[in-house]
Amino acid sequence: MTSVKAGRVNQGRILQALQDLGPLSRADLARLSGVSRATIGSIVQPLLESGLLAEGEPQRGATPGGKPARPLWFAPDSPPLAAVHLVPGWVKAALVSADGRMLATSSGRFLVTAPAATVVDCVVDQLNTVLAGSTARALGVGIAVGGIVESTSGTIVACNLMPELSGLPLGPLVSERVGLPVHLDLHPRAQAVGDRWSGPGRGEQSFASIYIGEAIGAGLFLNGAIHCGPAGAGGEIGHTTVDISGRTCRCGQRGCWETIATRDWLREEAARLHLPAAQAMTTALLADLSAAGNADAKELFEQYARNLALGVVNLQQVLAPGLFILHGDVIAGGEALRGRVERQARSYLPTRSVAEPQITFGSAHDRTTLLGAAGLVLSRSFPLVG
């Protein structure tokens, strides 16, 4: 590792500690990291000079005497971070402060079948709207998108739900038009960054952040760092095989996890069982029907929980993240669904001395992915590690 890269990694550690714990003095950071205050000083000085961090008012410690500590925190006028969350049919953009506050938001819609140029226009329009309200130049733009991505080139390699975007170099196209560096990555991976920044993953060393809705994907935070394969590969947990003789998936393979645990599967099964409002079935409605005593709804609810648990178990067996943060449609199923998935997952696993997997839900208002997209800018500029 070069000295420049090592310096950026060390700065990333400082930023991660501040995001996890709040304002900290140099002495606090030295104690937490096990290095001298002089070393901490050399690491944080460029962050202070760039305007990203600022020193707070001197604070007396509990011990009499000595120089008052000045806590470090993100500067109120630090360069903001722009974020985009792109999903089939709509795009949402935000301007986010370095300490995670939403400064401005904008959203727009487009036809799922719209040509790529129309989608790019929509993304740029929403970005220009949020950027217009800031007098400070943004540090960069983070874009979270579903599908297979190549993060190094900013290209959407394939997108089954928006096929017009397959092969689109979205990052470079947006960068050229807004005049800022653009960092594109997988939606669930950005979601994991958001969970680590301000969600249930805050302070955790390992967890899996899983999106379950019209598709399934995972972002992995393992041993203190976001995990991704070469050029952003990995995270396509929805296309791992759970039944080799199962249904044909959109990807062309058979028996993917997506064939038994997405919104489409739930509605197809609800229609087969002649449940009320089957074509608009949600986990909330299914939970209500089950609780009201509808026998078919109860069985489907149990089957859905078992199907969700299968994918969780596969991840736990291979990587053992321990904590699973679920986002998307499943959240509306409430504690009834969360508890069932957790119990099923634990029942599928062999007994071990280590802690059992824990299931928790992300926030219902999905600002996590937008925060994570903004976090991509920081993480690419200063690698955020534990």
Residue pairs with C-beta under 8 A, 6 or more apart in sequence:
1 9
7 43
7 46
8 381
8 382
8 383
9 382
9 383
9 385
10 43
11 43
11 44
11 46
11 47
11 382
12 379
12 382
12 383
12 384
12 385
13 33
13 385
13 386
14 29
14 40
14 43
14 44
14 47
14 72
15 47
15 378
15 382
15 384
16 384
16 385
16 386
17 24
17 29
17 32
17 33
18 24
18 53
18 72
18 73
18 74
19 100
19 196
19 197
19 198
19 202
19 384
20 202
20 203
21 32
21 203
22 73
23 56
23 71
23 72
23 73
24 32
24 71
24 72
25 59
25 69
25 70
25 71
25 72
26 37
26 40
26 41
26 44
26 69
26 70
26 72
27 37
27 69
28 69
28 71
29 40
29 44
29 72
30 36
30 37
30 39
30 40
33 40
44 53
44 72
47 53
48 54
48 55
48 72
51 75
51 77
51 78
51 79
52 74
52 75
52 78
52 79
52 98
53 72
53 73
53 74
53 75
53 78
54 72
54 73
54 74
54 75
54 76
54 78
55 70
55 71
55 72
56 70
56 71
56 72
56 73
57 70
58 68
58 69
58 70
59 68
59 69
59 70
59 71
60 68
61 68
61 69
73 99
74 97
74 98
74 99
75 98
76 97
77 136
78 97
78 98
78 136
79 98
79 136
79 137
79 138
79 139
80 95
80 96
80 97
80 98
80 103
80 134
80 136
80 138
80 139
81 95
81 96
81 97
81 98
81 138
81 139
81 140
81 142
81 374
81 375
81 377
81 378
82 93
82 94
82 95
82 96
82 127
82 130
82 131
82 138
82 140
82 141
82 142
82 178
82 180
82 374
82 377
83 93
83 94
83 95
83 96
83 141
83 142
83 143
83 144
83 370
83 371
83 372
83 373
83 374
83 376
83 377
84 91
84 92
84 93
84 94
84 123
84 126
84 127
84 141
84 142
84 143
84 144
84 174
84 370
84 373
85 91
85 92
85 93
85 144
85 187
85 190
85 366
85 369
85 370
85 373
86 119
86 123
86 143
86 144
86 145
86 146
86 170
86 187
87 145
87 146
87 187
88 112
88 146
88 161
88 162
88 214
89 109
89 110
89 111
89 112
90 107
90 108
90 109
90 110
91 107
91 108
91 109
91 110
91 119
91 122
91 123
91 126
92 105
92 106
92 107
92 126
92 370
93 105
93 106
93 107
93 123
93 126
93 127
93 129
93 130
94 102
94 103
94 104
94 105
94 106
94 130
94 367
94 370
94 373
94 374
95 102
95 103
95 104
95 105
95 130
95 131
95 133
95 134
95 138
96 102
96 103
96 370
96 371
96 374
97 103
98 378
100 197
100 198
100 371
100 374
102 367
102 370
103 130
103 133
103 134
104 129
104 130
104 133
104 134
105 130
105 370
106 126
106 129
106 130
107 126
108 122
108 125
108 126
109 122
110 118
110 119
110 122
111 118
112 161
112 162
113 164
114 164
115 164
116 164
116 165
116 168
119 162
119 164
119 165
119 168
120 168
120 170
120 173
120 174
120 177
123 143
123 170
123 174
124 174
124 177
124 178
127 141
127 174
127 178
128 178
131 138
131 178
137 180
138 180
139 377
139 378
139 381
140 180
140 181
140 182
140 183
140 377
140 380
140 381
141 174
141 175
141 178
141 180
141 181
141 182
141 183
141 377
142 182
142 183
142 184
142 185
142 190
142 372
142 373
142 374
142 375
142 376
142 377
143 154
143 170
143 171
143 174
143 182
143 183
143 184
143 185
143 373
143 376
144 185
144 186
144 187
144 189
144 190
144 191
144 369
144 370
144 372
144 373
144 376
145 156
145 159
145 165
145 170
145 184
145 185
145 186
145 187
146 159
146 161
146 162
146 186
146 187
146 215
146 217
147 156
147 157
147 158
147 159
147 160
147 161
147 162
147 165
147 166
147 186
148 156
148 157
148 158
148 159
148 236
149 155
149 156
149 157
149 184
149 185
149 186
149 232
150 157
150 231
150 232
151 183
151 184
151 185
151 186
151 228
151 231
151 232
152 231
152 232
153 169
153 171
153 172
153 231
154 169
154 170
154 171
154 172
154 175
154 182
154 183
154 184
155 167
155 168
155 169
155 170
155 171
155 184
156 165
156 166
156 167
156 168
156 170
156 184
157 166
157 167
158 166
158 167
159 165
159 166
160 215
160 250
160 251
161 214
161 215
170 182
170 184
171 182
171 183
171 184
172 182
174 182
175 181
175 182
181 377
183 376
183 377
183 380
185 228
185 232
185 373
185 376
186 217
186 219
186 228
186 232
186 235
187 211
187 217
187 369
188 209
188 210
188 211
188 217
188 218
188 219
188 235
188 327
189 219
189 220
189 226
189 228
189 232
189 235
189 372
190 219
190 369
190 372
190 373
190 375
190 376
191 209
191 211
191 219
191 327
191 362
191 368
191 369
191 372
192 201
192 207
192 208
192 209
192 218
192 219
192 220
192 221
192 226
192 372
193 219
193 226
193 371
193 372
193 373
193 375
193 376
193 379
193 384
194 367
194 368
194 369
194 370
194 371
194 372
194 373
194 375
195 201
195 202
195 207
195 209
195 219
195 221
195 325
195 362
195 368
195 372
196 202
196 204
196 207
196 221
196 226
196 375
196 384
197 371
197 372
197 375
198 368
198 371
199 325
199 362
199 363
199 368
200 207
200 323
200 325
200 360
200 362
201 207
201 209
201 221
201 323
201 325
204 221
204 323
205 221
205 223
205 224
205 386
206 221
206 222
206 223
206 224
206 320
206 321
206 322
206 323
207 221
207 321
207 322
207 323
207 324
207 325
208 218
208 219
208 220
208 221
208 312
208 315
208 319
208 321
208 323
208 324
208 325
209 218
209 219
209 220
209 221
209 325
209 327
209 362
210 216
210 217
210 218
210 219
210 237
210 311
210 312
210 324
210 325
210 326
210 327
211 217
211 218
211 327
211 328
212 261
212 262
212 308
212 326
212 327
212 328
212 329
212 330
213 262
213 263
213 328
213 329
214 262
214 263
214 264
215 238
215 258
215 262
216 237
216 238
216 257
216 258
216 261
216 262
216 311
217 235
217 236
217 237
217 238
218 235
218 237
218 315
219 226
219 235
219 372
220 226
220 227
220 234
220 235
220 319
220 321
221 227
221 321
222 319
222 321
223 386
224 385
224 386
225 383
225 384
225 385
225 386
226 379
226 384
227 234
228 234
228 235
237 257
237 311
237 314
237 315
238 256
238 257
238 258
238 262
238 311
239 249
239 251
239 253
239 256
239 257
239 258
240 256
240 257
240 311
240 314
241 253
241 254
241 255
241 256
241 257
242 255
242 256
242 257
242 260
242 307
242 310
242 311
242 314
243 254
243 255
243 259
243 260
244 254
244 255
245 254
245 255
246 254
246 255
246 256
246 259
246 260
247 254
247 255
247 259
247 260
248 254
248 259
249 255
249 256
249 258
249 259
250 258
251 258
257 307
257 310
257 311
257 314
258 265
259 265
260 307
260 310
261 304
261 307
261 308
261 310
261 311
263 329
265 307
266 281
266 283
266 286
266 300
266 304
266 329
267 278
267 279
267 280
267 281
269 300
269 303
270 277
270 278
270 281
270 286
270 300
271 278
271 279
273 296
273 297
273 300
274 296
275 281
275 286
275 289
275 294
275 296
275 297
275 300
276 289
277 285
282 329
282 332
283 304
283 329
283 330
283 331
283 332
283 333
283 337
284 332
284 333
284 334
286 297
286 300
286 301
286 304
286 333
287 301
287 332
287 333
287 334
287 336
287 337
289 297
289 298
289 301
290 297
290 298
290 300
290 301
290 336
291 336
301 333
301 336
301 337
301 340
302 340
304 337
305 337
305 340
305 341
305 344
306 344
308 326
308 330
308 341
308 344
309 341
309 344
309 345
309 348
310 348
312 324
312 341
312 345
312 357
312 359
313 345
313 348
313 349
313 357
315 321
315 324
316 322
316 324
316 345
316 349
316 357
317 349
320 354
322 354
322 355
322 357
322 358
323 357
323 358
323 360
324 345
324 357
324 358
324 359
324 360
325 360
325 361
325 362
326 338
326 341
326 359
326 360
326 361
326 362
327 361
327 362
327 366
327 368
327 369
328 366
330 337
330 338
330 341
330 361
331 361
331 362
331 364
332 364
338 359
338 360
338 361
341 359
342 357
342 358
342 359
345 357
345 359
346 356
346 357
349 356
349 357
362 368
375 384
378 384
